Amino acid sequence: MLSRGWSVVLLAGVLSACTGLSPAVPEGYAGPTAMLADTQQTLGPRKANVFYVEAVNDRKVANSRAEVLRANRGRTLYMPPPMKVRAVPAQSGRFTIAGQAMYAPSLMDATQVVQAVSGTVEFVPEAGRHYAVQGEFRDGYAAVWVEDTESHRVVTPKIECKEAAAH
């Protein structure tokens, strides 16, 4: 059983792990919203390309990349599908989007060439619409963008990297 002092320290540690992230819809916003989802391309039980939202209007938000890292902590063969979906204000906004090749376990990232791409795009999500961050990796090329999930129309400029960053 934990003493009261250790319980407070443990609680403070848990709460500090959650700091730095903002809701995608600001507190007090009462206007219309759209939905914006992270996606992944599963390339086997140990690898996936994850495409996600890092920030909305320059405020970092919870995303699937972080969820994959958290879910894989201590695991050796498991890559759960990230499907973070968030409401966003249906108004002009700045969205930092990214894509990264991820490996399970996370330690394998150190032994693999990891492709990554990120950038900030501006667009106006329409109220009630659903959007998804999509992307592509191939030799020497990486791209990430946002598209309407119903029409598959690309609604933002593509962030492209001709020589995909390797970490």
C-alpha positions as a Markdown table, in Angstrom:
| # | Residue | x | y | z |
|---|---|---|---|---|
| 1 | Met | 0.0 | 0.0 | 0.0 |
| 2 | Leu | 1.3 | 3.4 | -0.9 |
| 3 | Ser | 1.8 | 6.1 | 1.7 |
| 4 | Arg | 0.0 | 9.4 | 1.3 |
| 5 | Gly | 3.2 | 11.1 | 0.3 |
| 6 | Trp | 4.0 | 8.6 | -2.4 |
| 7 | Ser | 0.4 | 8.7 | -3.7 |
| 8 | Val | 0.8 | 12.5 | -4.2 |
| 9 | Val | 4.1 | 12.0 | -6.0 |
| 10 | Leu | 2.6 | 9.3 | -8.2 |
| 11 | Leu | -0.4 | 11.4 | -9.0 |
| 12 | Ala | 1.8 | 14.4 | -9.9 |
| 13 | Gly | 3.8 | 12.2 | -12.2 |
| 14 | Val | 0.7 | 10.9 | -14.0 |
| 15 | Leu | -0.7 | 14.4 | -14.3 |
| 16 | Ser | 2.6 | 15.9 | -15.6 |
| 17 | Ala | 2.6 | 13.2 | -18.4 |
| 18 | Cys | -0.6 | 14.8 | -19.6 |
| 19 | Thr | 0.6 | 18.4 | -19.7 |
| 20 | Gly | 1.4 | 20.2 | -22.8 |
| 21 | Leu | -1.6 | 18.8 | -24.8 |
| 22 | Ser | -4.6 | 20.9 | -25.6 |
| 23 | Pro | -8.0 | 19.9 | -26.8 |
| 24 | Ala | -8.4 | 20.4 | -30.5 |
| 25 | Val | -11.6 | 22.4 | -29.8 |
| 26 | Pro | -10.7 | 25.3 | -27.5 |
| 27 | Glu | -12.5 | 25.5 | -24.2 |
| 28 | Gly | -15.6 | 27.8 | -24.6 |
| 29 | Tyr | -15.9 | 27.2 | -28.3 |
| 30 | Ala | -19.6 | 26.6 | -29.0 |
| 31 | Gly | -19.6 | 26.7 | -32.8 |
| 32 | Pro | -19.9 | 23.9 | -35.4 |
| 33 | Thr | -17.3 | 21.2 | -35.7 |
| 34 | Ala | -15.9 | 18.7 | -38.2 |
| 35 | Met | -14.1 | 15.4 | -37.4 |
| 36 | Leu | -10.4 | 14.9 | -38.2 |
| 37 | Ala | -8.9 | 11.4 | -37.9 |
| 38 | Asp | -5.4 | 10.0 | -37.9 |
| 39 | Thr | -4.8 | 7.0 | -40.1 |
| 40 | Gln | -2.3 | 4.2 | -40.6 |
| 41 | Gln | -1.1 | 1.9 | -43.3 |
| 42 | Thr | -0.4 | -1.5 | -41.6 |
| 43 | Leu | 2.6 | -3.2 | -43.3 |
| 44 | Gly | 2.6 | -6.3 | -41.2 |
| 45 | Pro | 2.5 | -7.1 | -37.5 |
| 46 | Arg | 5.6 | -5.1 | -36.7 |
| 47 | Lys | 5.4 | -2.0 | -39.0 |
| 48 | Ala | 2.9 | 0.7 | -39.8 |
| 49 | Asn | 3.0 | 4.1 | -41.4 |
| 50 | Val | 1.1 | 6.5 | -39.1 |
| 51 | Phe | -0.3 | 9.8 | -40.4 |
| 52 | Tyr | -1.5 | 12.1 | -37.7 |
| 53 | Val | -2.3 | 15.6 | -36.4 |
| 54 | Glu | 0.4 | 17.1 | -34.2 |
| 55 | Ala | -1.2 | 20.5 | -33.5 |
| 56 | Val | -4.3 | 22.5 | -34.2 |
| 57 | Asn | -3.8 | 26.3 | -34.3 |
| 58 | Asp | -0.3 | 25.8 | -32.9 |
| 59 | Arg | -1.6 | 23.9 | -29.8 |
| 60 | Lys | -0.2 | 20.3 | -29.5 |
| 61 | Val | -3.0 | 17.7 | -29.4 |
| 62 | Ala | -3.2 | 14.0 | -28.5 |
| 63 | Asn | -2.4 | 11.9 | -31.5 |
| 64 | Ser | -2.0 | 8.3 | -32.7 |
| 65 | Arg | 1.8 | 8.3 | -32.8 |
| 66 | Ala | 1.9 | 8.9 | -29.1 |
| 67 | Glu | -0.9 | 6.3 | -28.5 |
| 68 | Val | 1.2 | 3.7 | -30.5 |
| 69 | Leu | 4.3 | 4.5 | -28.4 |
| 70 | Arg | 2.3 | 4.3 | -25.2 |
| 71 | Ala | 0.5 | 1.0 | -26.2 |
| 72 | Asn | 3.8 | -0.6 | -27.2 |
| 73 | Arg | 5.7 | 0.2 | -24.0 |
| 74 | Gly | 6.9 | -3.2 | -22.7 |
| 75 | Arg | 5.6 | -5.2 | -25.7 |
| 76 | Thr | 7.6 | -7.1 | -28.2 |
| 77 | Leu | 5.3 | -8.1 | -31.1 |
| 78 | Tyr | 2.3 | -5.9 | -31.0 |
| 79 | Met | 1.3 | -2.9 | -33.1 |
| 80 | Pro | -2.2 | -1.7 | -32.2 |
| 81 | Pro | -4.1 | 0.3 | -34.8 |
| 82 | Pro | -4.1 | 4.0 | -33.9 |
| 83 | Met | -7.4 | 5.6 | -34.8 |
| 84 | Lys | -7.4 | 8.9 | -32.9 |
| 85 | Val | -10.4 | 11.0 | -34.1 |
| 86 | Arg | -11.0 | 14.5 | -32.9 |
| 87 | Ala | -13.5 | 17.2 | -33.3 |
| 88 | Val | -12.1 | 20.4 | -34.7 |
| 89 | Pro | -13.7 | 23.9 | -35.1 |
| 90 | Ala | -15.4 | 24.3 | -38.5 |
| 91 | Gln | -13.5 | 27.5 | -39.2 |
| 92 | Ser | -10.2 | 28.4 | -40.8 |
| 93 | Gly | -7.3 | 26.8 | -39.0 |
| 94 | Arg | -3.7 | 25.8 | -39.0 |
| 95 | Phe | -3.0 | 22.1 | -38.7 |
| 96 | Thr | 0.4 | 20.6 | -38.2 |
| 97 | Ile | 0.2 | 17.1 | -39.8 |
| 98 | Ala | 2.9 | 14.4 | -39.9 |
| 99 | Gly | 3.6 | 10.9 | -41.0 |
| 100 | Gln | 6.1 | 8.5 | -39.6 |
| 101 | Ala | 7.1 | 4.8 | -40.2 |
| 102 | Met | 6.8 | 3.1 | -36.9 |
| 103 | Tyr | 8.1 | -0.3 | -35.8 |
| 104 | Ala | 7.0 | -2.6 | -32.9 |
| 105 | Pro | 8.6 | -2.7 | -30.5 |
| 106 | Ser | 9.7 | 0.9 | -30.3 |
| 107 | Leu | 13.3 | -0.1 | -29.8 |
| 108 | Met | 13.3 | -1.4 | -33.4 |
| 109 | Asp | 13.1 | 2.3 | -34.5 |
| 110 | Ala | 16.8 | 2.6 | -33.6 |
| 111 | Thr | 17.8 | -0.2 | -36.0 |
| 112 | Gln | 15.5 | 0.7 | -39.0 |
| 113 | Val | 15.6 | 3.7 | -41.4 |
| 114 | Val | 12.5 | 5.6 | -40.3 |
| 115 | Gln | 10.8 | 7.8 | -42.8 |
| 116 | Ala | 9.1 | 10.9 | -41.5 |
| 117 | Val | 7.5 | 14.1 | -42.9 |
| 118 | Ser | 5.6 | 17.0 | -41.3 |
| 119 | Gly | 4.4 | 20.5 | -41.9 |
| 120 | Thr | 1.6 | 22.9 | -41.3 |
| 121 | Val | -1.3 | 23.4 | -43.6 |
| 122 | Glu | -4.3 | 25.8 | -43.5 |
| 123 | Phe | -7.8 | 24.9 | -44.4 |
| 124 | Val | -11.4 | 25.4 | -43.4 |
| 125 | Pro | -13.1 | 22.2 | -42.3 |
| 126 | Glu | -16.8 | 22.2 | -43.2 |
| 127 | Ala | -19.3 | 21.7 | -40.3 |
| 128 | Gly | -20.4 | 18.0 | -40.0 |
| 129 | Arg | -17.8 | 16.7 | -42.5 |
| 130 | His | -15.2 | 14.0 | -41.8 |
| 131 | Tyr | -11.6 | 14.4 | -42.8 |
| 132 | Ala | -8.5 | 12.2 | -42.4 |
| 133 | Val | -4.7 | 12.7 | -42.5 |
| 134 | Gln | -3.4 | 10.6 | -45.3 |
| 135 | Gly | 0.1 | 10.0 | -46.6 |
| 136 | Glu | 2.6 | 8.1 | -48.6 |
| 137 | Phe | 6.1 | 6.8 | -48.2 |
| 138 | Arg | 8.2 | 5.3 | -51.0 |
| 139 | Asp | 12.0 | 5.3 | -51.7 |
| 140 | Gly | 13.2 | 8.9 | -51.5 |
| 141 | Tyr | 9.7 | 10.4 | -51.2 |
| 142 | Ala | 7.3 | 11.1 | -48.4 |
| 143 | Ala | 4.1 | 13.1 | -48.3 |
| 144 | Val | 1.2 | 13.9 | -45.9 |
| 145 | Trp | -2.1 | 15.7 | -46.5 |
| 146 | Val | -5.7 | 16.0 | -45.4 |
| 147 | Glu | -8.6 | 14.6 | -47.4 |
| 148 | Asp | -12.4 | 14.5 | -47.2 |
| 149 | Thr | -13.2 | 10.9 | -46.2 |
| 150 | Glu | -16.4 | 10.8 | -48.2 |
| 151 | Ser | -15.3 | 12.2 | -51.5 |
| 152 | His | -11.5 | 11.4 | -51.1 |
| 153 | Arg | -10.9 | 14.9 | -52.3 |
| 154 | Val | -7.5 | 16.3 | -51.1 |
| 155 | Val | -8.4 | 19.5 | -49.1 |
| 156 | Thr | -4.9 | 20.8 | -48.2 |
| 157 | Pro | -1.7 | 21.2 | -50.1 |
| 158 | Lys | 0.5 | 18.1 | -49.9 |
| 159 | Ile | 3.5 | 18.4 | -47.6 |
| 160 | Glu | 6.2 | 16.6 | -49.7 |
| 161 | Cys | 9.8 | 15.6 | -49.0 |
| 162 | Lys | 11.7 | 14.4 | -52.0 |
| 163 | Glu | 14.4 | 12.8 | -49.8 |
| 164 | Ala | 12.3 | 11.5 | -46.9 |
| 165 | Ala | 13.9 | 12.2 | -43.6 |
| 166 | Ala | 15.5 | 9.2 | -42.0 |
| 167 | His | 16.0 | 9.1 | -38.2 |
